[in-house]
């Protein structure tokens, strides 16, 4: 049974959706965004899907496993990752996008480059997922001609090379919230519809392990901004720091963090391991449904 068929009653939330180029994604239930890194150097799966053919096969597998969205990236954002020029990044992802767009699910492109954003949107991509939150004028110019496109704005400081030295906060949650509010307001002022915007707290980006978990504990406060939340905890270093597990043994920790994020109001989970996440959500949602049913009968 797909997640979309499981009742979502353990959280009392208002009806929400995410408008994207080809799809209106209903967010009354949490959605799973499957990661497709067409890279040789990503922190977790670098090189596993580095060719177009292997990445396309991986896209197909993730959809079969229940991914609601595919998130395709051609440049690693891990600390110290090498930056690509525009043509190299585009050449990596273009053939993958061409096939992924035929798979019947929304397709997201994970990029910071305005030129890549423009090319992706021109071929019909549904979502731009920018870890820099479209802060550059060029990025805004790239997305504004596509008013139906979905946009994901993430909190971070600096770039891949500097972010882990930029972890001093006076008020972590307040500063993350203020940044995301400012970026959403900037887009709204430029004419972007609110239903196109999703916010990402940026777990693992310019945050220590302790800060990541402190932010997760208070994530629900970000719902006050009025936008759906996306959470990306999959295989992150913070999970390794807590569990002592190497990157290829962090599934259990990733699932625990994902469920905590959903409990804190996240509507989209960005993950490497789609099938286990889908199963975990089914069980979590079923438990919530049972509790709500028992409560309505006065048993608890």
Beta strands, then each sheet from edge to edge (+ up, - down):
strand 1: 17-19
strand 2: 24-26
strand 3: 31-37
strand 4: 69-73
strand 5: 106-110
strand 6: 127-130
strand 7: 150-154
strand 8: 197-200
strand 9: 228-231
strand 10: 266-271
sheet 1: 1+ 2-
sheet 2: 3+ 4+ 5+ 6+ 7+ 8+ 9+ 10+ 3+
end
